Amino acid sequence: MAPEDEKIPGGPTPDEKVYQHEDGTSTAASLKDETAVSSSHSDEGPMNDEIEALARQLTRASTTVGAELDAFCPQPGTRLDPNSPNFDARAWVKAFVKLDESEDSSAPPRSLGVAFRDLNVFGWGTGAEHQKSVVDYPLDLVKSLVNLLSSRKKRRVDILRNFEGVVEEGELLLVLGPPGSGCSTLLKTIAGETAGLEVDPQSYMNFRGKYQLTHL
C-alpha cells in the first residue's frame, strides 16, 4: 500500500478529483478549478434564486394560456427550465425579453431623447434655506403664519441659469455637483417634476423633435 502523501503513478494528485464514466474511463479535474468557478458565481446566487422563483411562477401560469416561447414553456431539463439543475438565469431573462418584444399586443418599448436650451429655473424664498429636521417643521408652520400676516416679500432664487444640453435616445445622464448646485432641480425639470419651482417661459425643451413645455 502506498503512503497517503505519495502519488500513485498515473493516479490523481491530492488536488484532483476523479470522475468515473459509464464507458469505464475516468478523468481527473482540479479541485482548485472547481473552487474558483464556484466562488465566481457566489455573488450572483441571490439574484439567480429570485429569477428562478419568478420563472417557476410564470411557467406555472403559462400552462393556462397556451404554448408561448421557451421562457414560459421550456423543454424539460434545458437551461430555461427553472426546475432543472441546468437552469441559467441570464438565458431565461434574455428569452423573457424576446417574448415581450415579439408580442403584438404589448406596448412598444419606450425611449426618449431630450434637448434643452436657455433653461432657467428659479424658486421663491424669504431667507436662507437649509436641510430640515423634524424640529424644523413646527417652526416652518409658525413662519408661514407670520409671512401671511406680514407684508414681507419673497425673493427670487435662481437655481438654473442658461442651461443647455442634449441627451440622445438610450443615453444615461449623470449630473454631478455639490449640494445646492441644482443637480436635482435639473433632473426634476427634465422629468417634468417642477412642483414648487418656476420655469422661465423663454426656456426651450425638445422631446424627440417636438417642442414640449406644457408639462412644465
SEFIDO-219186 format. One record per residue (C-alpha): x negated, y, z; residue number from 1; residue in three letters. Coordinates in steps of 0.1 Angstrom, whole numbers, plus 5000, padded with zeros to 4 digits. Each point is the difference from the previous one (the first is absolute). Example, Ala and Ser with C-alpha at 12.3 -4.5 7.8 and 13.67 -1.06 7.14 Angstrom:
<pts>
<pt><X>4877</X><Y>4955</Y><Z>5078</Z><nr>1</nr><rest>Ala</rest></pt>
<pt><X>4986</X><Y>5034</Y><Z>4993</Z><nr>2</nr><rest>Ser</rest></pt>
</pts>
This chain:
<pts>
<pt><X>5000</X><Y>5000</Y><Z>5000</Z><nr>1</nr><rest>Met</rest></pt>
<pt><X>4986</X><Y>5034</Y><Z>4990</Z><nr>2</nr><rest>Ala</rest></pt>
<pt><X>4997</X><Y>5027</Y><Z>5027</Z><nr>3</nr><rest>Pro</rest></pt>
<pt><X>5028</X><Y>5026</Y><Z>5001</Z><nr>4</nr><rest>Glu</rest></pt>
<pt><X>4976</X><Y>5028</Y><Z>4990</Z><nr>5</nr><rest>Asp</rest></pt>
<pt><X>4984</X><Y>4980</Y><Z>4971</Z><nr>6</nr><rest>Glu</rest></pt>
<pt><X>5015</X><Y>5005</Y><Z>4966</Z><nr>7</nr><rest>Lys</rest></pt>
<pt><X>5010</X><Y>4967</Y><Z>4982</Z><nr>8</nr><rest>Ile</rest></pt>
<pt><X>4985</X><Y>4999</Y><Z>4965</Z><nr>9</nr><rest>Pro</rest></pt>
<pt><X>5027</X><Y>5010</Y><Z>4975</Z><nr>10</nr><rest>Gly</rest></pt>
<pt><X>5024</X><Y>5008</Y><Z>5029</Z><nr>11</nr><rest>Gly</rest></pt>
<pt><X>5015</X><Y>5033</Y><Z>5010</Z><nr>12</nr><rest>Pro</rest></pt>
<pt><X>4981</X><Y>5026</Y><Z>5021</Z><nr>13</nr><rest>Thr</rest></pt>
<pt><X>5014</X><Y>5011</Y><Z>5034</Z><nr>14</nr><rest>Pro</rest></pt>
<pt><X>5014</X><Y>5031</Y><Z>4983</Z><nr>15</nr><rest>Asp</rest></pt>
<pt><X>5020</X><Y>4980</Y><Z>4974</Z><nr>16</nr><rest>Glu</rest></pt>
<pt><X>5033</X><Y>4982</Y><Z>5000</Z><nr>17</nr><rest>Lys</rest></pt>
<pt><X>5007</X><Y>4968</Y><Z>4980</Z><nr>18</nr><rest>Val</rest></pt>
<pt><X>5032</X><Y>4997</Y><Z>4979</Z><nr>19</nr><rest>Tyr</rest></pt>
<pt><X>5010</X><Y>4965</Y><Z>4989</Z><nr>20</nr><rest>Gln</rest></pt>
<pt><X>5019</X><Y>4998</Y><Z>4967</Z><nr>21</nr><rest>His</rest></pt>
<pt><X>5025</X><Y>4973</Y><Z>4988</Z><nr>22</nr><rest>Glu</rest></pt>
<pt><X>4975</X><Y>4987</Y><Z>4974</Z><nr>23</nr><rest>Asp</rest></pt>
<pt><X>4975</X><Y>4991</Y><Z>5027</Z><nr>24</nr><rest>Gly</rest></pt>
<pt><X>4977</X><Y>5029</Y><Z>4994</Z><nr>25</nr><rest>Thr</rest></pt>
<pt><X>4992</X><Y>5026</Y><Z>5026</Z><nr>26</nr><rest>Ser</rest></pt>
<pt><X>4988</X><Y>5036</Y><Z>5000</Z><nr>27</nr><rest>Thr</rest></pt>
<pt><X>4984</X><Y>5022</Y><Z>5027</Z><nr>28</nr><rest>Ala</rest></pt>
<pt><X>5010</X><Y>5036</Y><Z>5005</Z><nr>29</nr><rest>Ala</rest></pt>
<pt><X>4983</X><Y>5025</Y><Z>5022</Z><nr>30</nr><rest>Ser</rest></pt>
<pt><X>5018</X><Y>5008</Y><Z>5032</Z><nr>31</nr><rest>Leu</rest></pt>
<pt><X>4985</X><Y>5035</Y><Z>4999</Z><nr>32</nr><rest>Lys</rest></pt>
<pt><X>5017</X><Y>5007</Y><Z>4966</Z><nr>33</nr><rest>Asp</rest></pt>
<pt><X>5033</X><Y>4988</Y><Z>5014</Z><nr>34</nr><rest>Glu</rest></pt>
<pt><X>4996</X><Y>5023</Y><Z>5030</Z><nr>35</nr><rest>Thr</rest></pt>
<pt><X>4991</X><Y>5030</Y><Z>4978</Z><nr>36</nr><rest>Ala</rest></pt>
<pt><X>5031</X><Y>4994</Y><Z>4978</Z><nr>37</nr><rest>Val</rest></pt>
<pt><X>5022</X><Y>4996</Y><Z>5031</Z><nr>38</nr><rest>Ser</rest></pt>
<pt><X>4988</X><Y>5032</Y><Z>5016</Z><nr>39</nr><rest>Ser</rest></pt>
<pt><X>5004</X><Y>5020</Y><Z>4968</Z><nr>40</nr><rest>Ser</rest></pt>
<pt><X>5037</X><Y>4993</Y><Z>5000</Z><nr>41</nr><rest>His</rest></pt>
<pt><X>5006</X><Y>5004</Y><Z>5037</Z><nr>42</nr><rest>Ser</rest></pt>
<pt><X>5007</X><Y>5037</Y><Z>4997</Z><nr>43</nr><rest>Asp</rest></pt>
<pt><X>5028</X><Y>4993</Y><Z>4975</Z><nr>44</nr><rest>Glu</rest></pt>
<pt><X>5016</X><Y>4974</Y><Z>5022</Z><nr>45</nr><rest>Gly</rest></pt>
<pt><X>5028</X><Y>5022</Y><Z>5016</Z><nr>46</nr><rest>Pro</rest></pt>
<pt><X>5009</X><Y>5016</Y><Z>4967</Z><nr>47</nr><rest>Met</rest></pt>
<pt><X>5001</X><Y>4967</Y><Z>4982</Z><nr>48</nr><rest>Asn</rest></pt>
<pt><X>5023</X><Y>4985</Y><Z>5027</Z><nr>49</nr><rest>Asp</rest></pt>
<pt><X>5025</X><Y>5029</Y><Z>4996</Z><nr>50</nr><rest>Glu</rest></pt>
<pt><X>5000</X><Y>4996</Y><Z>4962</Z><nr>51</nr><rest>Ile</rest></pt>
<pt><X>5005</X><Y>4962</Y><Z>5004</Z><nr>52</nr><rest>Glu</rest></pt>
<pt><X>5029</X><Y>5006</Y><Z>5023</Z><nr>53</nr><rest>Ala</rest></pt>
<pt><X>5016</X><Y>5025</Y><Z>4975</Z><nr>54</nr><rest>Leu</rest></pt>
<pt><X>4994</X><Y>4976</Y><Z>4971</Z><nr>55</nr><rest>Ala</rest></pt>
<pt><X>5018</X><Y>4972</Y><Z>5019</Z><nr>56</nr><rest>Arg</rest></pt>
<pt><X>5030</X><Y>5022</Y><Z>5007</Z><nr>57</nr><rest>Gln</rest></pt>
<pt><X>5003</X><Y>5011</Y><Z>4964</Z><nr>58</nr><rest>Leu</rest></pt>
<pt><X>4995</X><Y>4965</Y><Z>4987</Z><nr>59</nr><rest>Thr</rest></pt>
<pt><X>5029</X><Y>4987</Y><Z>5021</Z><nr>60</nr><rest>Arg</rest></pt>
<pt><X>5022</X><Y>5030</Y><Z>4990</Z><nr>61</nr><rest>Ala</rest></pt>
<pt><X>4992</X><Y>4994</Y><Z>4963</Z><nr>62</nr><rest>Ser</rest></pt>
<pt><X>5016</X><Y>4966</Y><Z>5000</Z><nr>63</nr><rest>Thr</rest></pt>
<pt><X>5034</X><Y>5016</Y><Z>5001</Z><nr>64</nr><rest>Thr</rest></pt>
<pt><X>4992</X><Y>5023</Y><Z>4971</Z><nr>65</nr><rest>Val</rest></pt>
<pt><X>4985</X><Y>4976</Y><Z>4975</Z><nr>66</nr><rest>Gly</rest></pt>
<pt><X>4966</X><Y>4995</Y><Z>4984</Z><nr>67</nr><rest>Ala</rest></pt>
<pt><X>4978</X><Y>5031</Y><Z>4998</Z><nr>68</nr><rest>Glu</rest></pt>
<pt><X>4963</X><Y>5004</Y><Z>4995</Z><nr>69</nr><rest>Leu</rest></pt>
<pt><X>4975</X><Y>4978</Y><Z>5019</Z><nr>70</nr><rest>Asp</rest></pt>
<pt><X>4999</X><Y>5024</Y><Z>5029</Z><nr>71</nr><rest>Ala</rest></pt>
<pt><X>5035</X><Y>4990</Y><Z>5011</Z><nr>72</nr><rest>Phe</rest></pt>
<pt><X>5001</X><Y>4964</Y><Z>4986</Z><nr>73</nr><rest>Cys</rest></pt>
<pt><X>4965</X><Y>4988</Y><Z>5000</Z><nr>74</nr><rest>Pro</rest></pt>
<pt><X>4989</X><Y>4965</Y><Z>4991</Z><nr>75</nr><rest>Gln</rest></pt>
<pt><X>4994</X><Y>4979</Y><Z>5032</Z><nr>76</nr><rest>Pro</rest></pt>
<pt><X>4964</X><Y>4999</Y><Z>5010</Z><nr>77</nr><rest>Gly</rest></pt>
<pt><X>4989</X><Y>5030</Y><Z>4979</Z><nr>78</nr><rest>Thr</rest></pt>
<pt><X>4984</X><Y>5031</Y><Z>5014</Z><nr>79</nr><rest>Arg</rest></pt>
<pt><X>5033</X><Y>5018</Y><Z>4997</Z><nr>80</nr><rest>Leu</rest></pt>
<pt><X>5017</X><Y>4975</Y><Z>5023</Z><nr>81</nr><rest>Asp</rest></pt>
<pt><X>5002</X><Y>5015</Y><Z>5035</Z><nr>82</nr><rest>Pro</rest></pt>
<pt><X>5004</X><Y>4965</Y><Z>5015</Z><nr>83</nr><rest>Asn</rest></pt>
<pt><X>4969</X><Y>4987</Y><Z>4984</Z><nr>84</nr><rest>Ser</rest></pt>
<pt><X>4965</X><Y>5001</Y><Z>5015</Z><nr>85</nr><rest>Pro</rest></pt>
<pt><X>4988</X><Y>5014</Y><Z>4966</Z><nr>86</nr><rest>Asn</rest></pt>
<pt><X>5022</X><Y>5031</Y><Z>5005</Z><nr>87</nr><rest>Phe</rest></pt>
<pt><X>4982</X><Y>5032</Y><Z>4987</Z><nr>88</nr><rest>Asp</rest></pt>
<pt><X>5015</X><Y>5032</Y><Z>5014</Z><nr>89</nr><rest>Ala</rest></pt>
<pt><X>4983</X><Y>5022</Y><Z>4975</Z><nr>90</nr><rest>Arg</rest></pt>
<pt><X>5012</X><Y>4980</Y><Z>4970</Z><nr>91</nr><rest>Ala</rest></pt>
<pt><X>5036</X><Y>4999</Y><Z>5015</Z><nr>92</nr><rest>Trp</rest></pt>
<pt><X>5000</X><Y>5038</Y><Z>5003</Z><nr>93</nr><rest>Val</rest></pt>
<pt><X>4989</X><Y>5004</Y><Z>4964</Z><nr>94</nr><rest>Lys</rest></pt>
<pt><X>5027</X><Y>4977</Y><Z>4988</Z><nr>95</nr><rest>Ala</rest></pt>
<pt><X>5026</X><Y>5018</Y><Z>5021</Z><nr>96</nr><rest>Phe</rest></pt>
<pt><X>4990</X><Y>5034</Y><Z>4985</Z><nr>97</nr><rest>Val</rest></pt>
<pt><X>5002</X><Y>4985</Y><Z>4965</Z><nr>98</nr><rest>Lys</rest></pt>
<pt><X>5035</X><Y>4987</Y><Z>5008</Z><nr>99</nr><rest>Leu</rest></pt>
<pt><X>5011</X><Y>5035</Y><Z>5011</Z><nr>100</nr><rest>Asp</rest></pt>
<pt><X>4986</X><Y>5015</Y><Z>4968</Z><nr>101</nr><rest>Glu</rest></pt>
<pt><X>5017</X><Y>4975</Y><Z>4977</Z><nr>102</nr><rest>Ser</rest></pt>
<pt><X>5035</X><Y>5004</Y><Z>5016</Z><nr>103</nr><rest>Glu</rest></pt>
<pt><X>5022</X><Y>5019</Y><Z>4976</Z><nr>104</nr><rest>Asp</rest></pt>
<pt><X>5023</X><Y>5013</Y><Z>5027</Z><nr>105</nr><rest>Ser</rest></pt>
<pt><X>4972</X><Y>5013</Y><Z>5022</Z><nr>106</nr><rest>Ser</rest></pt>
<pt><X>4992</X><Y>5037</Y><Z>5001</Z><nr>107</nr><rest>Ala</rest></pt>
<pt><X>4970</X><Y>5010</Y><Z>4980</Z><nr>108</nr><rest>Pro</rest></pt>
<pt><X>4968</X><Y>5006</Y><Z>5019</Z><nr>109</nr><rest>Pro</rest></pt>
<pt><X>4998</X><Y>5036</Y><Z>5012</Z><nr>110</nr><rest>Arg</rest></pt>
<pt><X>4969</X><Y>5020</Y><Z>4993</Z><nr>111</nr><rest>Ser</rest></pt>
<pt><X>4996</X><Y>5037</Y><Z>5000</Z><nr>112</nr><rest>Leu</rest></pt>
<pt><X>4974</X><Y>5027</Y><Z>4994</Z><nr>113</nr><rest>Gly</rest></pt>
<pt><X>5001</X><Y>5036</Y><Z>5011</Z><nr>114</nr><rest>Val</rest></pt>
<pt><X>4982</X><Y>5032</Y><Z>4991</Z><nr>115</nr><rest>Ala</rest></pt>
<pt><X>5002</X><Y>5032</Y><Z>5020</Z><nr>116</nr><rest>Phe</rest></pt>
<pt><X>4987</X><Y>5035</Y><Z>4995</Z><nr>117</nr><rest>Arg</rest></pt>
<pt><X>5002</X><Y>5033</Y><Z>5021</Z><nr>118</nr><rest>Asp</rest></pt>
<pt><X>5015</X><Y>4979</Y><Z>5028</Z><nr>119</nr><rest>Leu</rest></pt>
<pt><X>5006</X><Y>5023</Y><Z>5030</Z><nr>120</nr><rest>Asn</rest></pt>
<pt><X>5016</X><Y>4987</Y><Z>5032</Z><nr>121</nr><rest>Val</rest></pt>
<pt><X>5006</X><Y>5019</Y><Z>5031</Z><nr>122</nr><rest>Phe</rest></pt>
<pt><X>5019</X><Y>4999</Y><Z>5033</Z><nr>123</nr><rest>Gly</rest></pt>
<pt><X>5012</X><Y>5025</Y><Z>5026</Z><nr>124</nr><rest>Trp</rest></pt>
<pt><X>4987</X><Y>5003</Y><Z>5036</Z><nr>125</nr><rest>Gly</rest></pt>
<pt><X>5000</X><Y>5024</Y><Z>5029</Z><nr>126</nr><rest>Thr</rest></pt>
<pt><X>4966</X><Y>4991</Y><Z>5014</Z><nr>127</nr><rest>Gly</rest></pt>
<pt><X>4973</X><Y>4974</Y><Z>5002</Z><nr>128</nr><rest>Ala</rest></pt>
<pt><X>5011</X><Y>4964</Y><Z>4995</Z><nr>129</nr><rest>Glu</rest></pt>
<pt><X>4984</X><Y>4970</Y><Z>5016</Z><nr>130</nr><rest>His</rest></pt>
<pt><X>5006</X><Y>4963</Y><Z>5004</Z><nr>131</nr><rest>Gln</rest></pt>
<pt><X>5030</X><Y>4996</Y><Z>5022</Z><nr>132</nr><rest>Lys</rest></pt>
<pt><X>5003</X><Y>4977</Y><Z>5030</Z><nr>133</nr><rest>Ser</rest></pt>
<pt><X>5031</X><Y>4989</Y><Z>5020</Z><nr>134</nr><rest>Val</rest></pt>
<pt><X>4996</X><Y>5030</Y><Z>5023</Z><nr>135</nr><rest>Val</rest></pt>
<pt><X>5001</X><Y>5025</Y><Z>4971</Z><nr>136</nr><rest>Asp</rest></pt>
<pt><X>5035</X><Y>4991</Y><Z>4988</Z><nr>137</nr><rest>Tyr</rest></pt>
<pt><X>5019</X><Y>5016</Y><Z>5029</Z><nr>138</nr><rest>Pro</rest></pt>
<pt><X>4978</X><Y>5031</Y><Z>4996</Z><nr>139</nr><rest>Leu</rest></pt>
<pt><X>5008</X><Y>5001</Y><Z>4963</Z><nr>140</nr><rest>Asp</rest></pt>
<pt><X>5037</X><Y>5000</Y><Z>5008</Z><nr>141</nr><rest>Leu</rest></pt>
<pt><X>4995</X><Y>5030</Y><Z>5023</Z><nr>142</nr><rest>Val</rest></pt>
<pt><X>4979</X><Y>5018</Y><Z>4973</Z><nr>143</nr><rest>Lys</rest></pt>
<pt><X>5028</X><Y>4993</Y><Z>4974</Z><nr>144</nr><rest>Ser</rest></pt>
<pt><X>5026</X><Y>5017</Y><Z>5022</Z><nr>145</nr><rest>Leu</rest></pt>
<pt><X>4977</X><Y>5030</Y><Z>5006</Z><nr>146</nr><rest>Val</rest></pt>
<pt><X>4994</X><Y>5003</Y><Z>4963</Z><nr>147</nr><rest>Asn</rest></pt>
<pt><X>5037</X><Y>5000</Y><Z>4993</Z><nr>148</nr><rest>Leu</rest></pt>
<pt><X>5006</X><Y>5028</Y><Z>5025</Z><nr>149</nr><rest>Leu</rest></pt>
<pt><X>4970</X><Y>5021</Y><Z>4991</Z><nr>150</nr><rest>Ser</rest></pt>
<pt><X>4992</X><Y>5019</Y><Z>4968</Z><nr>151</nr><rest>Ser</rest></pt>
<pt><X>4966</X><Y>4985</Y><Z>4996</Z><nr>152</nr><rest>Arg</rest></pt>
<pt><X>4994</X><Y>4991</Y><Z>4964</Z><nr>153</nr><rest>Lys</rest></pt>
<pt><X>4984</X><Y>4968</Y><Z>4987</Z><nr>154</nr><rest>Lys</rest></pt>
<pt><X>4968</X><Y>5003</Y><Z>4981</Z><nr>155</nr><rest>Arg</rest></pt>
<pt><X>4993</X><Y>4981</Y><Z>4968</Z><nr>156</nr><rest>Arg</rest></pt>
<pt><X>4973</X><Y>4973</Y><Z>5002</Z><nr>157</nr><rest>Val</rest></pt>
<pt><X>4985</X><Y>4990</Y><Z>4967</Z><nr>158</nr><rest>Asp</rest></pt>
<pt><X>4990</X><Y>4964</Y><Z>5000</Z><nr>159</nr><rest>Ile</rest></pt>
<pt><X>4993</X><Y>4992</Y><Z>4963</Z><nr>160</nr><rest>Leu</rest></pt>
<pt><X>4987</X><Y>5027</Y><Z>4977</Z><nr>161</nr><rest>Arg</rest></pt>
<pt><X>4997</X><Y>4996</Y><Z>4962</Z><nr>162</nr><rest>Asn</rest></pt>
<pt><X>4995</X><Y>4963</Y><Z>5001</Z><nr>163</nr><rest>Phe</rest></pt>
<pt><X>4997</X><Y>4982</Y><Z>4967</Z><nr>164</nr><rest>Glu</rest></pt>
<pt><X>4994</X><Y>4964</Y><Z>4990</Z><nr>165</nr><rest>Gly</rest></pt>
<pt><X>5011</X><Y>4969</Y><Z>4980</Z><nr>166</nr><rest>Val</rest></pt>
<pt><X>5007</X><Y>4965</Y><Z>5012</Z><nr>167</nr><rest>Val</rest></pt>
<pt><X>5004</X><Y>4976</Y><Z>4971</Z><nr>168</nr><rest>Glu</rest></pt>
<pt><X>5024</X><Y>4971</Y><Z>5000</Z><nr>169</nr><rest>Glu</rest></pt>
<pt><X>4986</X><Y>4972</Y><Z>5022</Z><nr>170</nr><rest>Gly</rest></pt>
<pt><X>4974</X><Y>5021</Y><Z>5017</Z><nr>171</nr><rest>Glu</rest></pt>
<pt><X>4995</X><Y>5004</Y><Z>5037</Z><nr>172</nr><rest>Leu</rest></pt>
<pt><X>4998</X><Y>5034</Y><Z>5015</Z><nr>173</nr><rest>Leu</rest></pt>
<pt><X>4977</X><Y>5004</Y><Z>5030</Z><nr>174</nr><rest>Leu</rest></pt>
<pt><X>5001</X><Y>5033</Y><Z>5019</Z><nr>175</nr><rest>Val</rest></pt>
<pt><X>4973</X><Y>5007</Y><Z>5025</Z><nr>176</nr><rest>Leu</rest></pt>
<pt><X>4996</X><Y>5029</Y><Z>5024</Z><nr>177</nr><rest>Gly</rest></pt>
<pt><X>4999</X><Y>5011</Y><Z>5036</Z><nr>178</nr><rest>Pro</rest></pt>
<pt><X>5033</X><Y>5003</Y><Z>5020</Z><nr>179</nr><rest>Pro</rest></pt>
<pt><X>5019</X><Y>5031</Y><Z>4990</Z><nr>180</nr><rest>Gly</rest></pt>
<pt><X>4985</X><Y>5002</Y><Z>4965</Z><nr>181</nr><rest>Ser</rest></pt>
<pt><X>5033</X><Y>4990</Y><Z>4983</Z><nr>182</nr><rest>Gly</rest></pt>
<pt><X>4993</X><Y>4964</Y><Z>4990</Z><nr>183</nr><rest>Cys</rest></pt>
<pt><X>5034</X><Y>4987</Y><Z>5013</Z><nr>184</nr><rest>Ser</rest></pt>
<pt><X>5017</X><Y>5030</Y><Z>4985</Z><nr>185</nr><rest>Thr</rest></pt>
<pt><X>4987</X><Y>4993</Y><Z>4965</Z><nr>186</nr><rest>Leu</rest></pt>
<pt><X>5010</X><Y>4964</Y><Z>5001</Z><nr>187</nr><rest>Leu</rest></pt>
<pt><X>5035</X><Y>5008</Y><Z>5014</Z><nr>188</nr><rest>Lys</rest></pt>
<pt><X>5005</X><Y>5027</Y><Z>4974</Z><nr>189</nr><rest>Thr</rest></pt>
<pt><X>4991</X><Y>4976</Y><Z>4971</Z><nr>190</nr><rest>Ile</rest></pt>
<pt><X>5024</X><Y>4975</Y><Z>5015</Z><nr>191</nr><rest>Ala</rest></pt>
<pt><X>5028</X><Y>5026</Y><Z>5005</Z><nr>192</nr><rest>Gly</rest></pt>
<pt><X>4999</X><Y>4999</Y><Z>5038</Z><nr>193</nr><rest>Glu</rest></pt>
<pt><X>5001</X><Y>5038</Y><Z>5006</Z><nr>194</nr><rest>Thr</rest></pt>
<pt><X>5022</X><Y>5003</Y><Z>5031</Z><nr>195</nr><rest>Ala</rest></pt>
<pt><X>4988</X><Y>5030</Y><Z>5019</Z><nr>196</nr><rest>Gly</rest></pt>
<pt><X>4978</X><Y>5012</Y><Z>4971</Z><nr>197</nr><rest>Leu</rest></pt>
<pt><X>5005</X><Y>5025</Y><Z>4972</Z><nr>198</nr><rest>Glu</rest></pt>
<pt><X>4987</X><Y>4995</Y><Z>4965</Z><nr>199</nr><rest>Val</rest></pt>
<pt><X>4993</X><Y>5030</Y><Z>4979</Z><nr>200</nr><rest>Asp</rest></pt>
<pt><X>5025</X><Y>5002</Y><Z>4971</Z><nr>201</nr><rest>Pro</rest></pt>
<pt><X>4971</X><Y>5007</Y><Z>4976</Z><nr>202</nr><rest>Gln</rest></pt>
<pt><X>4984</X><Y>4967</Y><Z>5008</Z><nr>203</nr><rest>Ser</rest></pt>
<pt><X>4999</X><Y>4975</Y><Z>4972</Z><nr>204</nr><rest>Tyr</rest></pt>
<pt><X>5004</X><Y>4963</Y><Z>5003</Z><nr>205</nr><rest>Met</rest></pt>
<pt><X>5004</X><Y>4975</Y><Z>4972</Z><nr>206</nr><rest>Asn</rest></pt>
<pt><X>5010</X><Y>4963</Y><Z>5003</Z><nr>207</nr><rest>Phe</rest></pt>
<pt><X>4995</X><Y>4979</Y><Z>4969</Z><nr>208</nr><rest>Arg</rest></pt>
<pt><X>5004</X><Y>5029</Y><Z>4976</Z><nr>209</nr><rest>Gly</rest></pt>
<pt><X>5031</X><Y>5015</Y><Z>5017</Z><nr>210</nr><rest>Lys</rest></pt>
<pt><X>4999</X><Y>5031</Y><Z>5020</Z><nr>211</nr><rest>Tyr</rest></pt>
<pt><X>5016</X><Y>4992</Y><Z>5033</Z><nr>212</nr><rest>Gln</rest></pt>
<pt><X>5001</X><Y>5024</Y><Z>5030</Z><nr>213</nr><rest>Leu</rest></pt>
<pt><X>5036</X><Y>4996</Y><Z>5011</Z><nr>214</nr><rest>Thr</rest></pt>
<pt><X>4991</X><Y>4972</Y><Z>5025</Z><nr>215</nr><rest>His</rest></pt>
<pt><X>4977</X><Y>5024</Y><Z>5018</Z><nr>216</nr><rest>Leu</rest></pt>
</pts>
